[in-house]
Structures are given as structure tokens and as C-alpha cells.
């Protein structure tokens, strides 16, 4: 974590990093590029993807179908994002990219600025 930036105590109610993903990024990559499953860096995501709850899988599949038909952009809010709570509906099933994204990191502050959220 970068100690030069202010500390954000919680992600609750923010979701700025989820507002431009479209869908869980590593799962999109695996679905659109099945050969990525052979890359060891995707091993955990391959397993998680296989074990998604039915509803989470259906949202991902609907997103991919609409995206591939160019009916929706790839940079909208993640389909797993709950608009009511500004949190991930399938947090325990999130992919590696979402797991390693750090609160109070430069990326966190980038997304917060992008959506005009206060820095803390």
C-alpha cells in the first residue's frame, strides 16, 4: 500500500473500481480466450469460474453475449455490482484481479477521481 496517499478505511459504498469493468475481468478473459486456462497464472480463476453460483454464471454469460453482439459497451458497471448497496453481489467468488486490487492504492484513487468521489 502506498503510504503517501490518504488512507481509505473501507470500500463500503464506493465501488468506483467496479464502475468500468463490465464484468469480472479475469472471467471475461478466460471465456473469450479459452487457451488462457492453460496459463498457470489463471489456475485459481479457472477453478473459481467452474464453481460460480448459477446466478453469477448467468449474469456473466448474458454480459458476454450482449458484449459480443455489440449491444453493450465493455466499460460499464460490472454486472455483479449491486446498485442498491454499491457492493459485489458475488464477492466471495470474485476473480484474482478484484482480489488483489488494493484499497488506498494509486489505482483506487484513480477510479475515485474518475467518478468524482472524495479521496477518503
N, CA, C and O atoms as a GROMACS GRO file, in nm:
protein
  480
    1UNK      N    1   0.083  -0.117   0.000
    1UNK     CA    2   0.000   0.000   0.000
    1UNK      C    3   0.088   0.124   0.000
    1UNK      O    4   0.191   0.128   0.067
    2UNK      N    5   0.046   0.225  -0.074
    2UNK     CA    6   0.123   0.349  -0.084
    2UNK      C    7   0.095   0.436   0.038
    2UNK      O    8  -0.019   0.476   0.060
    3UNK      N    9   0.196   0.465   0.117
    3UNK     CA   10   0.178   0.544   0.239
    3UNK      C   11   0.175   0.694   0.210
    3UNK      O   12   0.147   0.772   0.301
    4UNK      N   13   0.203   0.737   0.087
    4UNK     CA   14   0.198   0.878   0.053
    4UNK      C   15   0.056   0.927   0.026
    4UNK      O   16   0.032   1.047   0.023
    5UNK      N   17  -0.036   0.834   0.007
    5UNK     CA   18  -0.175   0.868  -0.022
    5UNK      C   19  -0.257   0.858   0.105
    5UNK      O   20  -0.220   0.784   0.196
    6UNK      N   21  -0.369   0.932   0.113
    6UNK     CA   22  -0.453   0.919   0.232
    6UNK      C   23  -0.505   0.776   0.246
    6UNK      O   24  -0.519   0.705   0.146
    7UNK      N   25  -0.533   0.735   0.367
    7UNK     CA   26  -0.582   0.600   0.392
    7UNK      C   27  -0.734   0.597   0.379
    7UNK      O   28  -0.805   0.675   0.442
    8UNK      N   29  -0.782   0.506   0.297
    8UNK     CA   30  -0.926   0.483   0.285
    8UNK      C   31  -0.956   0.365   0.376
    8UNK      O   32  -0.902   0.256   0.357
    9UNK      N   33  -1.041   0.387   0.472
    9UNK     CA   34  -1.068   0.284   0.573
    9UNK      C   35  -1.153   0.169   0.524
    9UNK      O   36  -1.138   0.057   0.571
   10UNK      N   37  -1.243   0.196   0.428
   10UNK     CA   38  -1.335   0.092   0.385
   10UNK      C   39  -1.377   0.113   0.240
   10UNK      O   40  -1.382   0.226   0.192
   11UNK      N   41  -1.406   0.005   0.173
   11UNK     CA   42  -1.459   0.011   0.037
   11UNK      C   43  -1.611   0.021   0.037
   11UNK      O   44  -1.672   0.043  -0.068
   12UNK      N   45  -1.673   0.005   0.153
   12UNK     CA   46  -1.819   0.005   0.163
   12UNK      C   47  -1.878   0.130   0.099
   12UNK      O   48  -1.841   0.242   0.131
   13UNK      N   49  -1.971   0.107   0.008
   13UNK     CA   50  -2.042   0.218  -0.056
   13UNK      C   51  -1.965   0.288  -0.167
   13UNK      O   52  -2.016   0.384  -0.224
   14UNK      N   53  -1.846   0.243  -0.200
   14UNK     CA   54  -1.766   0.310  -0.303
   14UNK      C   55  -1.791   0.246  -0.440
   14UNK      O   56  -1.864   0.302  -0.522
   15UNK      N   57  -1.730   0.132  -0.465
   15UNK     CA   58  -1.743   0.056  -0.590
   15UNK      C   59  -1.690   0.129  -0.713
   15UNK      O   60  -1.721   0.090  -0.825
   16UNK      N   61  -1.610   0.234  -0.694
   16UNK     CA   62  -1.557   0.308  -0.809
   16UNK      C   63  -1.480   0.217  -0.904
   16UNK      O   64  -1.488   0.233  -1.025
   17UNK      N   65  -1.404   0.122  -0.849
   17UNK     CA   66  -1.325   0.032  -0.933
   17UNK      C   67  -1.412  -0.066  -1.011
   17UNK      O   68  -1.365  -0.127  -1.106
   18UNK      N   69  -1.537  -0.080  -0.974
   18UNK     CA   70  -1.630  -0.173  -1.040
   18UNK      C   71  -1.713  -0.104  -1.149
   18UNK      O   72  -1.784  -0.171  -1.224
   19UNK      N   73  -1.703   0.027  -1.158
   19UNK     CA   74  -1.792   0.102  -1.247
   19UNK      C   75  -1.749   0.102  -1.393
   19UNK      O   76  -1.824   0.149  -1.478
   20UNK      N   77  -1.631   0.050  -1.423
   20UNK     CA   78  -1.585   0.047  -1.562
   20UNK      C   79  -1.534  -0.091  -1.605
   20UNK      O   80  -1.457  -0.102  -1.700
   21UNK      N   81  -1.577  -0.194  -1.536
   21UNK     CA   82  -1.528  -0.329  -1.566
   21UNK      C   83  -1.618  -0.407  -1.660
   21UNK      O   84  -1.569  -0.494  -1.732
   22UNK      N   85  -1.747  -0.380  -1.662
   22UNK     CA   86  -1.841  -0.456  -1.744
   22UNK      C   87  -1.878  -0.587  -1.678
   22UNK      O   88  -1.996  -0.615  -1.656
   23UNK      N   89  -1.779  -0.666  -1.647
   23UNK     CA   90  -1.797  -0.796  -1.582
   23UNK      C   91  -1.664  -0.834  -1.517
   23UNK      O   92  -1.562  -0.772  -1.547
   24UNK      N   93  -1.664  -0.934  -1.429
   24UNK     CA   94  -1.538  -0.972  -1.364
   24UNK      C   95  -1.428  -0.998  -1.467
   24UNK      O   96  -1.438  -1.092  -1.546
   25UNK      N   97  -1.323  -0.916  -1.466
   25UNK     CA   98  -1.226  -0.915  -1.575
   25UNK      C   99  -1.156  -1.047  -1.606
   25UNK      O  100  -1.143  -1.082  -1.723
   26UNK      N  101  -1.111  -1.120  -1.506
   26UNK     CA  102  -1.040  -1.244  -1.535
   26UNK      C  103  -1.132  -1.350  -1.596
   26UNK      O  104  -1.090  -1.431  -1.677
   27UNK      N  105  -1.257  -1.347  -1.554
   27UNK     CA  106  -1.353  -1.444  -1.609
   27UNK      C  107  -1.388  -1.410  -1.754
   27UNK      O  108  -1.406  -1.499  -1.836
   28UNK      N  109  -1.396  -1.282  -1.783
   28UNK     CA  110  -1.418  -1.240  -1.923
   28UNK      C  111  -1.300  -1.287  -2.007
   28UNK      O  112  -1.318  -1.342  -2.116
   29UNK      N  113  -1.179  -1.265  -1.958
   29UNK     CA  114  -1.059  -1.306  -2.032
   29UNK      C  115  -1.059  -1.457  -2.057
   29UNK      O  116  -1.027  -1.501  -2.168
   30UNK      N  117  -1.095  -1.534  -1.957
   30UNK     CA  118  -1.097  -1.680  -1.972
   30UNK      C  119  -1.206  -1.726  -2.069
   30UNK      O  120  -1.184  -1.818  -2.147
   31UNK      N  121  -1.321  -1.662  -2.064
   31UNK     CA  122  -1.430  -1.702  -2.153
   31UNK      C  123  -1.401  -1.664  -2.298
   31UNK      O  124  -1.433  -1.740  -2.389
   32UNK      N  125  -1.340  -1.548  -2.318
   32UNK     CA  126  -1.311  -1.503  -2.454
   32UNK      C  127  -1.183  -1.564  -2.512
   32UNK      O  128  -1.163  -1.565  -2.633
   33UNK      N  129  -1.098  -1.614  -2.425
   33UNK     CA  130  -0.969  -1.672  -2.465
   33UNK      C  131  -0.949  -1.803  -2.391
   33UNK      O  132  -0.867  -1.809  -2.298
   34UNK      N  133  -1.019  -1.909  -2.428
   34UNK     CA  134  -1.012  -2.035  -2.353
   34UNK      C  135  -0.871  -2.089  -2.333
   34UNK      O  136  -0.845  -2.159  -2.236
   35UNK      N  137  -0.779  -2.057  -2.424
   35UNK     CA  138  -0.641  -2.105  -2.409
   35UNK      C  139  -0.572  -2.046  -2.286
   35UNK      O  140  -0.471  -2.100  -2.241
   36UNK      N  141  -0.626  -1.936  -2.230
   36UNK     CA  142  -0.568  -1.880  -2.108
   36UNK      C  143  -0.576  -1.980  -1.993
   36UNK      O  144  -0.496  -1.972  -1.899
   37UNK      N  145  -0.670  -2.073  -1.998
   37UNK     CA  146  -0.684  -2.173  -1.892
   37UNK      C  147  -0.558  -2.257  -1.877
   37UNK      O  148  -0.536  -2.316  -1.772
   38UNK      N  149  -0.475  -2.264  -1.982
   38UNK     CA  150  -0.350  -2.339  -1.976
   38UNK      C  151  -0.238  -2.262  -1.906
   38UNK      O  152  -0.134  -2.319  -1.873
   39UNK      N  153  -0.259  -2.132  -1.884
   39UNK     CA  154  -0.160  -2.047  -1.819
   39UNK      C  155  -0.175  -2.062  -1.668
   39UNK      O  156  -0.283  -2.038  -1.614
   40UNK      N  157  -0.070  -2.101  -1.601
   40UNK     CA  158  -0.077  -2.124  -1.456
   40UNK      C  159  -0.119  -2.001  -1.377
   40UNK      O  160  -0.172  -2.014  -1.267
   41UNK      N  161  -0.096  -1.882  -1.431
   41UNK     CA  162  -0.136  -1.762  -1.359
   41UNK      C  163  -0.288  -1.749  -1.349
   41UNK      O  164  -0.338  -1.672  -1.268
   42UNK      N  165  -0.361  -1.824  -1.430
   42UNK     CA  166  -0.507  -1.823  -1.426
   42UNK      C  167  -0.564  -1.942  -1.349
   42UNK      O  168  -0.686  -1.956  -1.342
   43UNK      N  169  -0.481  -2.026  -1.291
   43UNK     CA  170  -0.528  -2.152  -1.230
   43UNK      C  171  -0.638  -2.131  -1.127
   43UNK      O  172  -0.740  -2.199  -1.130
   44UNK      N  173  -0.618  -2.037  -1.036
   44UNK     CA  174  -0.720  -2.014  -0.932
   44UNK      C  175  -0.850  -1.963  -0.994
   44UNK      O  176  -0.959  -2.001  -0.951
   45UNK      N  177  -0.838  -1.877  -1.095
   45UNK     CA  178  -0.958  -1.824  -1.159
   45UNK      C  179  -1.031  -1.931  -1.239
   45UNK      O  180  -1.154  -1.929  -1.247
   46UNK      N  181  -0.959  -2.023  -1.298
   46UNK     CA  182  -1.022  -2.134  -1.369
   46UNK      C  183  -1.108  -2.213  -1.272
   46UNK      O  184  -1.223  -2.246  -1.302
   47UNK      N  185  -1.054  -2.243  -1.156
   47UNK     CA  186  -1.128  -2.318  -1.054
   47UNK      C  187  -1.248  -2.239  -1.005
   47UNK      O  188  -1.358  -2.293  -0.995
   48UNK      N  189  -1.228  -2.110  -0.975
   48UNK     CA  190  -1.340  -2.028  -0.926
   48UNK      C  191  -1.448  -2.017  -1.032
   48UNK      O  192  -1.567  -2.023  -1.001
   49UNK      N  193  -1.408  -1.999  -1.157
   49UNK     CA  194  -1.505  -1.988  -1.266
   49UNK      C  195  -1.590  -2.114  -1.277
   49UNK      O  196  -1.711  -2.105  -1.299
   50UNK      N  197  -1.529  -2.228  -1.262
   50UNK     CA  198  -1.603  -2.355  -1.269
   50UNK      C  199  -1.703  -2.369  -1.155
   50UNK      O  200  -1.803  -2.440  -1.168
   51UNK      N  201  -1.676  -2.302  -1.043
   51UNK     CA  202  -1.759  -2.318  -0.923
   51UNK      C  203  -1.850  -2.199  -0.895
   51UNK      O  204  -1.900  -2.184  -0.784
   52UNK      N  205  -1.873  -2.115  -0.995
   52UNK     CA  206  -1.960  -2.000  -0.974
   52UNK      C  207  -2.104  -2.044  -0.945
   52UNK      O  208  -2.150  -2.144  -0.998
   53UNK      N  209  -2.173  -1.968  -0.860
   53UNK     CA  210  -2.315  -1.994  -0.842
   53UNK      C  211  -2.388  -1.973  -0.976
   53UNK      O  212  -2.342  -1.896  -1.060
   54UNK      N  213  -2.498  -2.040  -0.993
   54UNK     CA  214  -2.573  -2.034  -1.118
   54UNK      C  215  -2.606  -1.890  -1.157
   54UNK      O  216  -2.586  -1.852  -1.272
   55UNK      N  217  -2.654  -1.811  -1.064
   55UNK     CA  218  -2.692  -1.673  -1.094
   55UNK      C  219  -2.574  -1.589  -1.141
   55UNK      O  220  -2.586  -1.510  -1.234
   56UNK      N  221  -2.460  -1.607  -1.076
   56UNK     CA  222  -2.339  -1.533  -1.115
   56UNK      C  223  -2.294  -1.573  -1.255
   56UNK      O  224  -2.258  -1.488  -1.336
   57UNK      N  225  -2.298  -1.702  -1.282
   57UNK     CA  226  -2.260  -1.752  -1.415
   57UNK      C  227  -2.355  -1.698  -1.522
   57UNK      O  228  -2.311  -1.658  -1.630
   58UNK      N  229  -2.484  -1.696  -1.493
   58UNK     CA  230  -2.583  -1.646  -1.589
   58UNK      C  231  -2.561  -1.499  -1.620
   58UNK      O  232  -2.571  -1.458  -1.736
   59UNK      N  233  -2.531  -1.418  -1.520
   59UNK     CA  234  -2.503  -1.276  -1.543
   59UNK      C  235  -2.380  -1.259  -1.631
   59UNK      O  236  -2.379  -1.175  -1.721
   60UNK      N  237  -2.277  -1.338  -1.605
   60UNK     CA  238  -2.155  -1.333  -1.685
   60UNK      C  239  -2.185  -1.373  -1.829
   60UNK      O  240  -2.141  -1.306  -1.923
   61UNK      N  241  -2.258  -1.480  -1.848
   61UNK     CA  242  -2.292  -1.528  -1.984
   61UNK      C  243  -2.378  -1.426  -2.058
   61UNK      O  244  -2.358  -1.403  -2.177
   62UNK      N  245  -2.474  -1.366  -1.989
   62UNK     CA  246  -2.559  -1.263  -2.052
   62UNK      C  247  -2.475  -1.143  -2.095
   62UNK      O  248  -2.492  -1.090  -2.205
   63UNK      N  249  -2.385  -1.103  -2.006
   63UNK     CA  250  -2.297  -0.991  -2.040
   63UNK      C  251  -2.215  -1.024  -2.165
   63UNK      O  252  -2.208  -0.944  -2.258
   64UNK      N  253  -2.152  -1.141  -2.166
   64UNK     CA  254  -2.067  -1.179  -2.279
   64UNK      C  255  -2.146  -1.185  -2.409
   64UNK      O  256  -2.097  -1.140  -2.513
   65UNK      N  257  -2.266  -1.240  -2.406
   65UNK     CA  258  -2.350  -1.248  -2.526
   65UNK      C  259  -2.384  -1.108  -2.577
   65UNK      O  260  -2.374  -1.080  -2.696
   66UNK      N  261  -2.423  -1.020  -2.486
   66UNK     CA  262  -2.458  -0.883  -2.526
   66UNK      C  263  -2.336  -0.807  -2.574
   66UNK      O  264  -2.343  -0.731  -2.671
   67UNK      N  265  -2.223  -0.826  -2.508
   67UNK     CA  266  -2.100  -0.758  -2.547
   67UNK      C  267  -2.054  -0.804  -2.686
   67UNK      O  268  -2.018  -0.722  -2.770
   68UNK      N  269  -2.056  -0.934  -2.709
   68UNK     CA  270  -2.011  -0.986  -2.837
   68UNK      C  271  -2.104  -0.944  -2.951
   68UNK      O  272  -2.060  -0.934  -3.066
   69UNK      N  273  -2.230  -0.919  -2.922
   69UNK     CA  274  -2.323  -0.870  -3.023
   69UNK      C  275  -2.318  -0.716  -3.034
   69UNK      O  276  -2.392  -0.656  -3.110
   70UNK      N  277  -2.227  -0.655  -2.955
   70UNK     CA  278  -2.208  -0.510  -2.953
   70UNK      C  279  -2.335  -0.436  -2.910
   70UNK      O  280  -2.363  -0.325  -2.956
   71UNK      N  281  -2.410  -0.498  -2.820
   71UNK     CA  282  -2.530  -0.437  -2.766
   71UNK      C  283  -2.500  -0.352  -2.643
   71UNK      O  284  -2.578  -0.263  -2.607
   72UNK      N  285  -2.387  -0.379  -2.579
   72UNK     CA  286  -2.345  -0.304  -2.461
   72UNK      C  287  -2.195  -0.277  -2.469
   72UNK      O  288  -2.122  -0.353  -2.534
   73UNK      N  289  -2.149  -0.170  -2.404
   73UNK     CA  290  -2.003  -0.144  -2.403
   73UNK      C  291  -1.935  -0.235  -2.301
   73UNK      O  292  -2.000  -0.294  -2.215
   74UNK      N  293  -1.804  -0.245  -2.311
   74UNK     CA  294  -1.728  -0.326  -2.215
   74UNK      C  295  -1.682  -0.243  -2.096
   74UNK      O  296  -1.614  -0.295  -2.008
   75UNK      N  297  -1.717  -0.115  -2.093
   75UNK     CA  298  -1.666  -0.030  -1.986
   75UNK      C  299  -1.777   0.027  -1.896
   75UNK      O  300  -1.761   0.133  -1.837
   76UNK      N  301  -1.888  -0.044  -1.887
   76UNK     CA  302  -1.994  -0.004  -1.795
   76UNK      C  303  -1.973  -0.069  -1.660
   76UNK      O  304  -1.871  -0.134  -1.637
   77UNK      N  305  -2.068  -0.051  -1.569
   77UNK     CA  306  -2.057  -0.113  -1.437
   77UNK      C  307  -2.053  -0.265  -1.447
   77UNK      O  308  -2.116  -0.324  -1.536
   78UNK      N  309  -1.980  -0.328  -1.359
   78UNK     CA  310  -1.974  -0.474  -1.356
   78UNK      C  311  -2.114  -0.530  -1.334
   78UNK      O  312  -2.191  -0.479  -1.252
   79UNK      N  313  -2.146  -0.635  -1.407
   79UNK     CA  314  -2.278  -0.696  -1.395
   79UNK      C  315  -2.302  -0.758  -1.257
   79UNK      O  316  -2.416  -0.788  -1.222
   80UNK      N  317  -2.198  -0.778  -1.181
   80UNK     CA  318  -2.214  -0.832  -1.046
   80UNK      C  319  -2.232  -0.723  -0.942
   80UNK      O  320  -2.257  -0.752  -0.825
   81UNK      N  321  -2.220  -0.597  -0.982
   81UNK     CA  322  -2.231  -0.486  -0.888
   81UNK      C  323  -2.376  -0.462  -0.851
   81UNK      O  324  -2.461  -0.448  -0.939
   82UNK      N  325  -2.404  -0.457  -0.724
   82UNK     CA  326  -2.538  -0.424  -0.675
   82UNK      C  327  -2.550  -0.272  -0.669
   82UNK      O  328  -2.477  -0.206  -0.596
   83UNK      N  329  -2.642  -0.217  -0.746
   83UNK     CA  330  -2.663  -0.073  -0.746
   83UNK      C  331  -2.716  -0.026  -0.611
   83UNK      O  332  -2.688   0.086  -0.568
   84UNK      N  333  -2.792  -0.110  -0.544
   84UNK     CA  334  -2.851  -0.073  -0.416
   84UNK      C  335  -2.746  -0.054  -0.307
   84UNK      O  336  -2.754   0.040  -0.228
   85UNK      N  337  -2.649  -0.143  -0.302
   85UNK     CA  338  -2.551  -0.139  -0.194
   85UNK      C  339  -2.411  -0.095  -0.239
   85UNK      O  340  -2.322  -0.081  -0.156
   86UNK      N  341  -2.393  -0.074  -0.369
   86UNK     CA  342  -2.260  -0.042  -0.423
   86UNK      C  343  -2.157  -0.145  -0.377
   86UNK      O  344  -2.046  -0.110  -0.337
   87UNK      N  345  -2.194  -0.270  -0.385
   87UNK     CA  346  -2.102  -0.377  -0.348
   87UNK      C  347  -2.122  -0.495  -0.443
   87UNK      O  348  -2.222  -0.503  -0.515
   88UNK      N  349  -2.027  -0.584  -0.442
   88UNK     CA  350  -2.030  -0.702  -0.528
   88UNK      C  351  -2.129  -0.804  -0.474
   88UNK      O  352  -2.122  -0.843  -0.357
   89UNK      N  353  -2.220  -0.847  -0.559
   89UNK     CA  354  -2.318  -0.948  -0.517
   89UNK      C  355  -2.253  -1.086  -0.499
   89UNK      O  356  -2.309  -1.171  -0.431
   90UNK      N  357  -2.138  -1.107  -0.559
   90UNK     CA  358  -2.071  -1.237  -0.553
   90UNK      C  359  -1.926  -1.220  -0.506
   90UNK      O  360  -1.834  -1.279  -0.562
   91UNK      N  361  -1.909  -1.139  -0.406
   91UNK     CA  362  -1.778  -1.101  -0.356
   91UNK      C  363  -1.689  -1.222  -0.328
   91UNK      O  364  -1.571  -1.221  -0.364
   92UNK      N  365  -1.743  -1.326  -0.266
   92UNK     CA  366  -1.662  -1.443  -0.232
   92UNK      C  367  -1.618  -1.520  -0.356
   92UNK      O  368  -1.531  -1.607  -0.346
   93UNK      N  369  -1.677  -1.490  -0.471
   93UNK     CA  370  -1.642  -1.559  -0.597
   93UNK      C  371  -1.565  -1.469  -0.694
   93UNK      O  372  -1.544  -1.506  -0.809
   94UNK      N  373  -1.524  -1.352  -0.649
   94UNK     CA  374  -1.458  -1.256  -0.737
   94UNK      C  375  -1.326  -1.312  -0.789
   94UNK      O  376  -1.264  -1.395  -0.724
   95UNK      N  377  -1.284  -1.265  -0.908
   95UNK     CA  378  -1.159  -1.315  -0.967
   95UNK      C  379  -1.035  -1.250  -0.905
   95UNK      O  380  -1.045  -1.159  -0.823
   96UNK      N  381  -0.921  -1.298  -0.945
   96UNK     CA  382  -0.793  -1.252  -0.890
   96UNK      C  383  -0.772  -1.102  -0.902
   96UNK      O  384  -0.726  -1.038  -0.808
   97UNK      N  385  -0.805  -1.045  -1.017
   97UNK     CA  386  -0.786  -0.901  -1.035
   97UNK      C  387  -0.859  -0.823  -0.926
   97UNK      O  388  -0.804  -0.727  -0.871
   98UNK      N  389  -0.979  -0.862  -0.895
   98UNK     CA  390  -1.057  -0.794  -0.792
   98UNK      C  391  -1.001  -0.823  -0.652
   98UNK      O  392  -1.007  -0.739  -0.563
   99UNK      N  393  -0.946  -0.941  -0.635
   99UNK     CA  394  -0.890  -0.979  -0.504
   99UNK      C  395  -0.762  -0.903  -0.472
   99UNK      O  396  -0.737  -0.872  -0.355
  100UNK      N  397  -0.683  -0.872  -0.572
  100UNK     CA  398  -0.554  -0.807  -0.545
  100UNK      C  399  -0.560  -0.655  -0.554
  100UNK      O  400  -0.464  -0.587  -0.517
  101UNK      N  401  -0.671  -0.600  -0.602
  101UNK     CA  402  -0.684  -0.455  -0.612
  101UNK      C  403  -0.687  -0.398  -0.471
  101UNK      O  404  -0.771  -0.437  -0.390
  102UNK      N  405  -0.597  -0.308  -0.440
  102UNK     CA  406  -0.583  -0.258  -0.304
  102UNK      C  407  -0.655  -0.128  -0.278
  102UNK      O  408  -0.648  -0.033  -0.356
  103UNK      N  409  -0.725  -0.126  -0.166
  103UNK     CA  410  -0.785  -0.002  -0.116
  103UNK      C  411  -0.670   0.094  -0.086
  103UNK      O  412  -0.566   0.052  -0.034
  104UNK      N  413  -0.686   0.220  -0.118
  104UNK     CA  414  -0.586   0.326  -0.097
  104UNK      C  415  -0.467   0.316  -0.191
  104UNK      O  416  -0.365   0.382  -0.168
  105UNK      N  417  -0.476   0.235  -0.295
  105UNK     CA  418  -0.367   0.226  -0.393
  105UNK      C  419  -0.383   0.338  -0.495
  105UNK      O  420  -0.488   0.401  -0.501
  106UNK      N  421  -0.279   0.364  -0.576
  106UNK     CA  422  -0.294   0.465  -0.681
  106UNK      C  423  -0.412   0.434  -0.774
  106UNK      O  424  -0.482   0.526  -0.817
  107UNK      N  425  -0.435   0.307  -0.804
  107UNK     CA  426  -0.550   0.270  -0.888
  107UNK      C  427  -0.682   0.305  -0.821
  107UNK      O  428  -0.774   0.353  -0.887
  108UNK      N  429  -0.690   0.280  -0.693
  108UNK     CA  430  -0.810   0.314  -0.616
  108UNK      C  431  -0.838   0.464  -0.627
  108UNK      O  432  -0.952   0.505  -0.653
  109UNK      N  433  -0.736   0.545  -0.608
  109UNK     CA  434  -0.754   0.690  -0.616
  109UNK      C  435  -0.786   0.735  -0.758
  109UNK      O  436  -0.859   0.831  -0.778
  110UNK      N  437  -0.730   0.667  -0.856
  110UNK     CA  438  -0.762   0.698  -0.996
  110UNK      C  439  -0.912   0.682  -1.020
  110UNK      O  440  -0.977   0.772  -1.072
  111UNK      N  441  -0.967   0.567  -0.982
  111UNK     CA  442  -1.110   0.543  -1.004
  111UNK      C  443  -1.196   0.637  -0.921
  111UNK      O  444  -1.301   0.681  -0.967
  112UNK      N  445  -1.153   0.668  -0.800
  112UNK     CA  446  -1.230   0.761  -0.716
  112UNK      C  447  -1.233   0.900  -0.782
  112UNK      O  448  -1.337   0.966  -0.782
  113UNK      N  449  -1.120   0.945  -0.836
  113UNK     CA  450  -1.118   1.074  -0.907
  113UNK      C  451  -1.203   1.069  -1.032
  113UNK      O  452  -1.275   1.165  -1.062
  114UNK      N  453  -1.196   0.960  -1.106
  114UNK     CA  454  -1.272   0.943  -1.228
  114UNK      C  455  -1.421   0.963  -1.206
  114UNK      O  456  -1.491   1.017  -1.291
  115UNK      N  457  -1.469   0.917  -1.090
  115UNK     CA  458  -1.611   0.928  -1.060
  115UNK      C  459  -1.640   1.035  -0.956
  115UNK      O  460  -1.746   1.034  -0.892
  116UNK      N  461  -1.547   1.127  -0.938
  116UNK     CA  462  -1.562   1.243  -0.851
  116UNK      C  463  -1.602   1.204  -0.709
  116UNK      O  464  -1.685   1.271  -0.646
  117UNK      N  465  -1.542   1.097  -0.659
  117UNK     CA  466  -1.564   1.058  -0.520
  117UNK      C  467  -1.456   1.122  -0.434
  117UNK      O  468  -1.344   1.142  -0.480
  118UNK      N  469  -1.488   1.154  -0.311
  118UNK     CA  470  -1.387   1.216  -0.224
  118UNK      C  471  -1.269   1.121  -0.203
  118UNK      O  472  -1.286   0.999  -0.208
  119UNK      N  473  -1.150   1.175  -0.180
  119UNK     CA  474  -1.031   1.091  -0.166
  119UNK      C  475  -1.033   1.003  -0.040
  119UNK      O  476  -0.959   0.905  -0.034
  120UNK      N  477  -1.113   1.034   0.057
  120UNK     CA  478  -1.122   0.950   0.178
  120UNK      C  479  -1.265   0.936   0.223
  120UNK      O  480  -1.292   0.869   0.322
   0.00000   0.00000   0.00000
